Amino acid sequence: MSGRPMPCDPREISSLFLFEKLSPQQLGRLCAEGRVELFEPGPVYTEGEPATCFYVMIEGTVVLSRRVGGDDIEVTRTSQRGVYAGAMQAYLGDRVRQVYNNSMRVTEPSRFFVLPAATFATVMREWFPMAAHLLEGLFFGSKNSQRMIGQRERLLALGSLSAGLTHELNNPAAAAVRATEALRERVAKMRHKLSVISAGPYPREVLAHLIEIQERTAERVGKAPALSPLEAADREDAVTDWLDDHGIPDGWRLAPTFVQAGLDLDWLDQVAAAVDESVLPGAIGWLNYTVETELLMDEIADATTRISHLVDAAKQYSQLDRAPYRIVDVHELLDSTLLMLSGKIGRRIKVVKEYDRGLPPVPAYPAELNQVWTNLIDNAVSAIDSAGGEGTLTVRTARDHDRLLVEFRDTGPGVAPEIRDRIFDPFFTTKPVGEGTGLGLDISWRIVVNKHHGTLQVDSVPGDTRFQVLLPLTATEDETTPEPLEEPA
């Protein structure tokens, strides 16, 4: 938008703090190559447009805003003379994308000194070569530092995730190894017991009946009901008494296995009715090995299933062999991240999931959203740890008009009001030296806001801190068409 041209007075220009040290010749050149314009209330320039001019306010009121999702968020409002905006990085040339990084509007008739971007770049290099070099070094040095520390942040997160995943995999793997060794021993004993029984003078129909009982016993193990500790103790006492009454040695040792498998006194009575009293101890011992092998196989199945789930979660988290931009169910991403971080979360922190399963899938970069979830969960865990290590992490999803809300709520000490406006700044951290890079929330902000055109905000009081991610439900025009969800097998 162009303003109405006004006379350019070098003396007035020299009263602005940016130009107060310039010589008359320099001020004359500014007025000759620049201009003064009067803008009526309304927009001056729009974020994302080519940055063609550098603006310095002489009088009036200016408002700067940023586009976040579908909203313009006001970041600055001021009437101070001499404030500037626009093509402030023109002196860097085409090494950076020369577009307006915000939108500017005025709320009352306002006058600006307007300098073309090319002229601003030229006078900066000619009049202030040392300052231009210093600013250039500061700009690119900061970018490089941010990139390098960002890589370090990702490596640290990867190391933490790898350690947690290794720990989580080790438990079921070790359980499977132990159960396999125990199973080998039980099967050997079962073969021995079977050979003893088959060598005895037992009628064929008795052996057939025993095998039938064995089959029904194995089926019953898989359907064993879950018992409370008190119920299990009562049943173990009753089974122990039955075994003792029938002359079965070590009944106290067999009873817990039978009760765990869901076997009761009725089942024992059926076994006793099927065989002679002389055969009963051997039959009970043989069936005990049957029960133990079934329980051990269930344990191995549980352990290997757990390993499979962890591997699937790692694949889901890393988004291996997936399109970088596609339609995703955020609940799958959240679950995989929580599972990957379960070692760090620990047992003292209670995780509560409040998912709205009716939410539609959304277009997104899933690997990068997983990085956001990781950063926000890590911060929540650190906050709870700083308050004693015990607390609750609540992950909630909901619909917020035309956006999807993902909220991470922790019961930590909260974010102090005086730093709340700075927590998304690069390199800002409240963690002790060596424990944080200060880029986690900055990276999260850029992924949510810049890449997904969403919103990342925080609402905090002691004991209730909520980081809220709002994502559009539909793709924006500048995104490629996402791939559809995979068809269920």
C-alpha positions in Angstrom: 0.0 0.0 0.0 1.4 3.5 -0.9 0.9 6.5 1.2 0.5 10.1 0.2 3.8 11.8 -0.7 4.9 14.5 1.7 7.9 16.9 1.7 11.1 15.4 3.1 12.9 17.8 5.5 16.5 16.8 6.4 16.2 18.6 9.8 13.1 16.5 10.7 14.8 13.3 9.6 17.8 14.1 11.7 15.6 14.2 14.8 14.9 10.5 14.5 17.3 8.5 16.7 18.5 6.3 13.8 19.8 9.3 11.8 20.8 11.8 14.5 24.5 11.3 13.9 24.4 11.6 10.1 26.1 14.5 8.3 24.1 17.1 6.3 25.3 15.4 3.1 24.1 12.0 4.3 20.7 13.4 5.4 20.4 15.1 2.0 21.0 11.8 0.2 18.4 10.1 2.3 15.8 12.8 1.4 16.9 12.6 -2.2 16.6 8.9 -2.6 14.0 8.3 0.0 10.6 9.9 0.7 8.1 10.8 3.4 4.7 9.3 3.1 1.4 9.8 5.0 -0.6 6.6 5.6 -4.3 6.7 6.5 -5.5 4.0 9.0 -5.1 0.6 7.5 -2.4 -1.8 6.2 1.1 -0.6 5.1 2.5 -3.9 4.1 1.7 -7.6 4.5 3.8 -10.5 5.9 5.3 -12.6 3.1 5.3 -9.9 0.4 8.7 -8.9 -1.1 10.5 -6.5 1.3 10.9 -3.4 -1.0 11.1 -0.7 1.6 12.5 0.3 5.0 10.1 2.3 7.2 10.9 4.7 10.0 7.9 6.3 11.8 7.9 10.1 12.2 4.6 10.3 14.0 1.5 8.2 14.4 0.7 4.7 15.9 1.9 1.5 14.3 0.9 -2.1 14.9 3.0 -5.1 13.9 1.4 -8.6 13.7 2.4 -12.1 12.7 0.3 -14.7 10.9 -0.3 -17.7 13.1 -2.6 -20.3 11.6 -5.6 -18.4 10.3 -5.2 -15.5 12.7 -3.1 -12.3 12.8 -1.5 -12.1 16.3 -0.4 -8.6 17.4 3.2 -8.5 18.6 3.9 -4.8 18.9 1.9 -1.6 19.2 3.7 1.7 19.7 3.6 5.5 19.1 7.3 6.0 19.7 9.0 8.3 17.1 11.8 6.6 15.2 10.6 3.0 15.5 11.5 1.1 12.3 10.3 -2.0 10.4 10.3 -3.5 6.9 13.3 -4.5 4.9 15.7 -4.5 7.8 17.9 -7.3 6.4 18.3 -5.8 2.9 22.0 -5.3 3.5 22.4 -9.2 3.6 21.4 -9.3 -0.1 20.1 -12.4 -1.7 21.7 -14.7 0.9 18.4 -14.5 2.8 14.9 -14.4 1.5 13.9 -10.7 1.3 10.3 -10.7 2.4 8.5 -8.9 5.1 8.6 -11.0 8.3 5.5 -9.4 9.7 2.5 -7.2 8.7 2.3 -3.5 9.6 -0.7 -1.3 9.8 -1.4 2.1 11.3 -4.4 3.0 13.5 -4.3 6.7 12.9 -2.9 9.0 10.1 0.8 8.3 10.4 3.9 9.7 8.6 6.9 7.5 7.7 10.3 8.1 6.2 10.4 5.4 3.5 13.7 4.2 2.1 13.9 1.8 -0.8 15.5 -1.5 0.2 18.3 -1.2 -2.4 19.2 2.3 -1.1 19.1 1.1 2.5 21.4 -1.8 1.6 23.8 0.5 -0.2 24.1 3.2 2.5 24.6 0.5 5.2 27.5 -0.9 3.3 29.0 2.5 2.3 28.5 4.5 5.5 28.8 1.7 8.2 30.9 -1.1 6.7 32.2 -2.3 10.1 28.7 -2.3 11.6 27.4 -4.1 8.5 30.1 -6.8 8.8 29.3 -7.2 12.5 25.6 -7.4 12.0 26.1 -9.9 9.1 28.4 -12.0 11.3 25.9 -11.9 14.2 23.0 -12.9 11.9 24.7 -15.8 10.2 26.6 -16.8 13.3 23.4 -17.0 15.2 21.8 -19.1 12.5 24.7 -21.5 12.4 24.8 -21.8 16.2 21.1 -22.4 16.2 21.4 -25.1 13.5 24.4 -26.8 15.2 22.7 -26.8 18.7 19.5 -27.9 17.1 21.3 -30.9 15.7 22.9 -31.5 19.1 19.4 -31.2 20.7 18.1 -33.9 18.3 21.2 -36.1 19.0 20.6 -35.8 22.8 16.9 -36.6 22.4 17.9 -39.6 20.2 20.4 -40.8 22.8 17.8 -40.5 25.5 15.2 -42.3 23.4 17.7 -45.0 22.5 18.6 -45.6 26.2 14.9 -45.7 27.1 14.1 -48.1 24.3 17.0 -50.4 25.2 15.8 -50.5 28.8 12.2 -51.2 27.8 13.3 -53.9 25.4 15.7 -55.5 27.9 13.0 -56.4 30.4 10.7 -58.5 28.1 13.7 -59.9 26.3 15.2 -61.1 29.6 11.8 -62.4 30.7 11.5 -64.4 27.5 15.0 -65.9 27.9 14.2 -66.9 31.5 10.9 -68.4 30.6 12.4 -70.3 27.7 15.0 -71.9 30.0 12.3 -72.8 32.6 10.1 -74.2 29.8 12.9 -76.4 28.6 13.3 -77.8 32.1 9.6 -78.4 32.6 9.2 -80.2 29.2 12.1 -82.5 30.1 10.4 -83.3 33.4 7.1 -83.8 31.7 8.7 -86.3 29.3 10.2 -88.2 32.2 6.8 -88.2 34.1 5.0 -89.4 31.0 7.5 -92.3 30.6 6.9 -93.3 34.2 3.2 -93.2 33.8 3.2 -95.1 30.5 5.5 -97.8 31.9 3.0 -98.5 34.7 0.2 -101.1 34.7 -2.5 -98.6 33.7 -5.3 -99.5 31.4 -5.4 -97.8 28.1 -8.7 -96.0 28.9 -7.2 -94.5 32.0 -4.3 -93.0 30.0 -6.7 -91.7 27.4 -8.8 -90.1 30.1 -5.6 -88.5 31.6 -4.7 -87.0 28.2 -8.2 -85.7 27.8 -7.9 -84.0 31.2 -4.5 -82.6 30.2 -6.1 -81.1 27.0 -8.9 -79.5 29.0 -6.5 -78.3 31.6 -4.4 -76.5 28.9 -7.5 -74.9 27.5 -8.5 -73.7 31.0 -5.1 -72.0 31.6 -5.8 -69.6 28.8 -9.1 -68.6 30.3 -8.0 -68.2 33.9 -9.8 -65.3 35.6 -7.9 -62.5 37.3 -8.1 -62.8 41.1 -7.5 -60.3 43.8 -4.6 -61.1 46.2 -7.1 -62.1 48.9 -9.1 -64.4 46.6 -5.9 -66.0 45.3 -4.7 -66.6 48.9 -8.0 -68.2 49.9 -8.0 -70.5 46.9 -4.3 -71.5 47.5 -5.2 -72.5 51.0 -8.1 -74.6 49.9 -6.1 -76.3 47.1 -3.2 -77.0 49.5 -5.6 -78.7 52.0 -7.1 -80.8 49.2 -3.7 -81.9 48.0 -2.6 -82.7 51.6 -5.8 -84.7 52.2 -5.1 -86.8 49.1 -1.5 -87.6 50.0 0.1 -85.3 47.3 3.6 -84.3 48.5 4.6 -80.6 48.4 1.0 -79.5 48.0 1.9 -76.0 49.1 4.3 -75.7 46.2 1.8 -76.9 43.6 -1.2 -74.9 44.8 -0.1 -71.4 43.6 0.5 -72.7 40.1 -2.9 -74.4 39.9 -4.7 -71.3 41.3 -2.8 -69.0 38.8 -4.0 -71.3 36.0 -7.7 -71.0 37.2 -7.9 -74.6 38.5 -10.1 -75.2 41.5 -11.3 -78.0 43.8 -13.9 -79.2 41.2 -11.1 -79.8 38.7 -9.1 -81.7 41.3 -12.1 -83.9 42.1 -12.4 -84.7 38.4 -8.8 -85.8 38.2 -9.2 -87.9 41.4 -12.3 -89.6 39.9 -10.5 -90.4 36.7 -7.5 -92.3 38.1 -6.7 -94.8 40.9 -5.5 -93.5 44.2 -2.1 -95.0 43.6 -1.8 -93.1 40.3 -3.1 -89.8 41.6 0.2 -88.3 42.8 1.9 -89.0 39.5 -1.1 -87.7 37.5 -1.2 -84.5 39.6 2.6 -84.0 39.1 2.3 -84.5 35.3 -0.6 -82.1 35.1 1.4 -79.6 37.1 4.1 -79.7 34.5 1.4 -79.2 31.8 0.1 -76.1 33.7 3.6 -74.7 34.2 4.5 -75.1 30.5 1.3 -73.3 29.4 2.0 -70.5 31.9 5.5 -70.2 30.6 4.4 -70.1 27.0 1.9 -67.4 27.9 4.8 -65.5 29.5 7.0 -65.9 26.4 4.1 -64.8 24.2 3.5 -61.7 26.4 7.2 -60.8 26.4 7.6 -61.2 22.6 4.4 -59.3 22.0 5.8 -56.5 24.2 8.9 -56.5 22.1 6.9 -56.4 18.9 4.9 -53.4 20.2 8.1 -51.6 21.2 9.5 -52.1 17.7 6.3 -51.0 16.1 6.3 -47.9 18.3 9.9 -47.1 17.4 9.0 -47.5 13.7 5.9 -45.3 14.1 7.9 -42.7 16.1 10.7 -42.5 13.5 8.2 -42.7 10.6 10.4 -45.1 8.7 9.3 -45.9 5.2 6.5 -43.3 5.5 5.7 -40.2 3.4 7.0 -37.0 5.1 3.6 -35.3 4.6 0.4 -37.3 4.9 -2.9 -37.7 6.7 -2.3 -39.0 10.2 -4.1 -40.0 13.4 -2.5 -37.9 16.1 -3.4 -40.5 18.7 -1.1 -43.0 17.1 1.7 -40.5 17.1 1.0 -39.6 20.8 0.9 -43.2 21.8 4.2 -44.1 20.1 5.9 -41.1 21.7 4.6 -41.9 25.1 5.8 -45.5 24.7 9.2 -44.4 23.5 9.5 -42.1 26.5 8.1 -44.5 29.1 11.5 -45.2 30.5 12.1 -41.5 31.1 8.6 -40.9 32.5 9.1 -43.6 35.0 6.6 -45.1 37.5 6.3 -42.0 39.8 4.5 -40.0 37.1 1.0 -41.0 36.3 0.1 -40.7 32.6 -3.6 -39.9 31.9 -4.9 -40.0 28.3 -8.1 -38.0 27.6 -8.5 -38.7 23.9 -11.4 -37.7 21.7 -11.4 -40.7 19.4 -14.0 -39.1 17.2 -11.5 -36.6 15.9 -10.7 -36.9 12.2 -7.1 -37.5 11.0 -5.2 -34.4 9.9 -2.6 -33.5 7.3 0.8 -33.2 8.9 4.5 -34.0 8.9 4.2 -36.8 11.5 7.9 -37.3 12.2 8.2 -33.6 13.1 5.0 -33.7 15.2 6.6 -36.6 17.1 9.5 -34.2 17.8 7.1 -31.6 19.2 5.4 -34.2 21.4 8.9 -35.4 22.6 9.9 -31.9 23.6 6.7 -31.0 25.4 6.6 -34.3 27.3 10.2 -34.0 28.2 9.6 -30.5 29.6 6.6 -31.7 31.5 8.6 -34.6 33.1 11.4 -32.2 34.0 8.9 -29.8 35.6 7.3 -32.6 37.7 10.8 -33.9 38.6 11.7 -30.4 39.9 8.7 -30.5 42.2 9.6 -33.8 43.8 9.3 -36.3 41.0 5.7 -37.4 41.6 2.8 -36.0 39.7 0.4 -36.4 36.7 0.9 -35.9 33.0 -2.4 -35.5 31.2 -2.5 -35.7 27.4 -5.8 -34.5 26.0 -7.1 -34.2 22.4 -10.3 -32.2 21.5 -11.8 -30.3 18.6 -11.5 -26.5 18.8 -13.7 -25.1 16.0 -11.8 -25.8 12.8 -8.7 -27.0 14.5 -7.5 -30.0 16.5 -6.2 -29.4 20.0 -3.5 -31.5 21.6 -2.8 -30.5 25.2 -0.1 -31.5 27.6 -0.9 -30.8 31.2 1.5 -31.3 34.1 1.3 -30.8 37.8 4.7 -29.1 38.1 5.6 -25.7 39.6 4.4 -23.8 36.5 6.0 -21.2 34.3 6.7 -17.9 36.1 4.8 -14.9 34.6 8.0 -12.9 34.1 9.5 -15.5 31.7 6.3 -16.7 30.0 6.9 -14.5 27.0 10.4 -15.7 26.5 10.1 -19.5 26.8 9.7 -19.9 23.0 12.8 -17.8 22.3 15.9 -19.6 20.9 18.5 -20.6 23.6 16.2 -19.6 26.5 16.1 -22.3 29.2 15.3 -22.6 32.9 17.2 -25.9 33.2 20.6 -26.0 35.0 23.7 -25.4 32.9 24.5 -28.5 30.8 20.9 -29.9 31.0 19.2 -27.9 28.3 20.0 -26.2 25.1 17.0 -23.8 25.1 16.0 -24.9 21.6 13.3 -27.5 22.4 10.4 -25.1 22.6 11.8 -22.9 19.8 12.0 -26.0 17.5 8.5 -27.0 18.5 7.2 -23.5 17.8 8.7 -23.4 14.3 7.4 -26.9 13.5 3.8 -26.1 14.7 3.5 -22.5 13.6 5.8 -22.2 10.5 5.5 -25.8 9.1 1.9 -26.7 10.1 0.3 -23.2 10.2 -0.9 -24.0 13.7 -0.6 -22.4 17.1 1.5 -23.3 20.2 0.6 -21.6 23.4 1.0 -22.0 27.2 -1.3 -21.4 30.1 0.3 -21.9 33.5 -0.3 -21.6 37.2 1.5 -23.5 39.9 0.3 -27.1 39.8 -1.4 -26.8 36.4 0.7 -26.0 33.3 -0.8 -26.6 29.9 1.0 -26.5 26.6 -1.6 -26.4 23.8 -0.9 -27.3 20.2 -3.7 -26.3 17.7 -3.4 -27.9 14.2 -5.6 -27.1 11.2 -8.0 -29.9 10.2 -7.4 -29.3 6.5 -4.3 -28.7 4.4 -3.3 -25.2 3.4 -3.0 -24.2 -0.2 0.8 -24.1 -0.1 1.1 -27.8 0.9 1.3 -30.7 -1.4 -1.6 -33.2 -1.4 -1.0 -35.6 1.5 -1.0 -39.3 1.0 -4.2 -41.1 2.3 -4.2 -43.3 5.4 -3.1 -46.8 4.7 -5.9 -49.3 4.1 -6.4 -51.7 7.0 -5.1 -55.2 6.5 
